[in-house]
Amino acid sequence: MNPDDRLAPPPTVENPTQADDGAYLYWLYCLPCHGDKGQGLTDEWRAQYPEEEQYCWNSGCHGSNPPEPYGFLIPTVVPALVGEDGLTRFDTLGEVYYYARGAMPLEMPGRLTDDEYLAVMAFLAQKRDIWDGTPLTERSVLQVRLRPEEAPPAELSTPTPEPTAVSPTRSALPDSSTGWLVGSGLLLSAVAIIGGWGLWHRSRR
Ligand code: HEC
């Protein structure tokens, strides 16, 4: 395999990590549009395509009127996923995960399994230098911040407030006079219930 061939699949490794799995899936599903470095569909990246595939937007190819069933319109602008300009509208990798799961790859969103999307996220995190090597889960991916060096956005930094127990104050308790009213109210209802039961009981005989 030619290491200079930027369209080549990533080398297979023994005991692949989640990011290694992601690298392969990225190559398979994302690389044509998002580039080998996550740079997006730059002119420089498109120039790596085989000559006959560089003009992807010609009609009948990936331009308007793509051939059925596999043809699709390639957008002329594909955002970067790695680097300064990559993923600027997201704060956490979790947001990227949910976005990608619902919208990517462009021509067939939801094509990958959840685990595969997570693997691609691990790969992107590794590329962005924010992966600590722990396999990402649906839960942990939410905690991974894309720009950990920046101050966290408000909703992530505010600790969940402890529920404050409301201790009943003395005045909230019935004082002696209301206590008496409540007591006699209860007594009256008890009398009414017993009386009612008595009447019902008698009428059945
Ligand atoms: C056919 C080309 C194409 C393929 C294949 C593709 N994407 Fe995209 N991707 C796009 C385009 C175009 C956008 C911009 C969509 C928009 O803004 O509405 C985009 C946007 C994104 C974004 C949001 C970036 C941002 O900053 O807004 C993410 C994340 C993403 N893609 C991930 C992926 C992943 C992961 C894969 C592979 C599983 C993939 N894409 C495959 C074309 C593609």
Residues whose N, C-alpha, C, O or C-beta is under 5 A from the ligand:
A	BS01	HEC	Y29 C30 C33 P75 V77 V78 P79 A80 L87 T88 R89 V96 A100 M104 P105 L106 E107 V120
